């Protein structure tokens, strides 16, 4: 998926920069997808707050503009994902996110037992919590788009009332807000993870400590799919 810094050999999803002890974690395409999706999600949540919360709505005003911004940012949310599918690196990481390994179940058991040591929480390139988050947020966005379209185009599905669509849309919006805030909190607690998303590289020591199975897969060549960097 990525080529090694200082080497022409390709190594699956991570590449190694041996001279500075850093590991390539994300390609440019992956970082762009994450950044664009994050910005669109933020615009969705802020514009929704300007429509839903009375005091904020009065402060901002321009309700029609907020409705337009909210509708189009929401309908555009899948666009970065769809464009990312042109990247072999992005597709390879999607396959990782869709797989649950034995050590992922061990990670979840450690969370339930409140064991926080990295040894108790083995992980590949993505840990079990990140996989669950990715799957949940993808499903939630699809439901939000569906209910939003029902509200936007009244009569699209007469069997489903607009009131029902609004109820599901609003309830899920609160759930997404809570989950996204939790995701952001975890990111702020891990500067190295943020560095990896910002620059594409993480320290080898961090990867070995928190994602040792990922490095082992790369070293052993056991990753099922290979991809060139995009």
Beta strands, then each sheet from edge to edge (+ up, - down):
strand 1: 15-17
strand 2: 22-24
strand 3: 201-203
sheet 1: 1+ 2- 3+
end
